Amino acid sequence: MEGKRGAMSIEVVVGMILALAVLALLSYFLFREGGTFSREIASCESRGGACIAQDAQCDGRVILAKCASSATPRCCVSFAGDSRG
């Protein structure tokens, strides 16, 4: 009985290996899809705005958000609900 004092059973070791494998798979899928998700929520349209030209008038406020085209680099969110500057 003295030899079993600090020893782990095979079941515990196998359980730990399985748990680590599941954690690794979950991490892989989360981080692989996480990039797409963060790009989508950072876009101007997902924040209720419209991308407008640098010199165009914004009838609301200009926010920091990603615009798909460099020709329309600013994101305008209208106060009235219509996001078309």
N, C-alpha and C positions, 0 to 999 in steps of 0.2 A: 504494500500500500504506500510505502514511502516513495517509490518510483513514479507514481501517478500524481504526485503533488502539484507539479508545475506543467504537466503535459496536457495538451489540448487533444480532444478526440478528433477522429477523422471527419465526423459529421460537421463539426464546427469549422474545420478548415475548408471543406467542400462548400459549406454555406457561405463562408466569407468570399471564396473565389467566385461563386455564382452572383453574389451581391455586387461585387466589383465589376463583373462583366455586364450586368444589367445597368449599373451606373454609367459605365463607359458608353454603352449604346445610347442611353438617354441623353448624355452630354453631346454625343456626336450629332444626333438628330436635332437637338435644341440649337446648337451653335451653327449647324449647316443652314437651317431655316431662319435663324435669328437675323442674319444679315438682310435677307429679303424683307422680313417684317419691319426692321428698323428703317429701311429705305422707304417703305410704303407710308409709315406714320410720320416721316419727316417731310413728305411731299407737300407742296402748297395746296393742291386740290384736296387732300385728305384733311387739311386744316380749315377747309371752307373758303379758301381764297382762290385767286386767279393770278397767273403770271402775267405781268405787264412789262412794257418796255421801260428802260431807265428814265426816259424823258416824259412818260405818260403821267397823267394826273390820277392820283388815287383818292377816291371819295371815302376812304375809310382810314385804315392804318396799314403801314408796310411792316410785315413781320419777317423774321428770319426763318425761311423754309426753302427747301430745294425746289428749283424749277428745272424742268427737263431740258429746256432750250436755253442756250446762252443769249439768244436774241431777245428773250423776255426774262431778264434776270431778277426782277423784283416780284415779291408776292404781296398782293393787295387783298386785304379782307375788308369788305364793305360793312359799314355800320348798319345799313338798311337791310342787309341780308343778301342783296345781289352783289356778288363778288366781282363783277365786271367793271372795275375801276372807272 
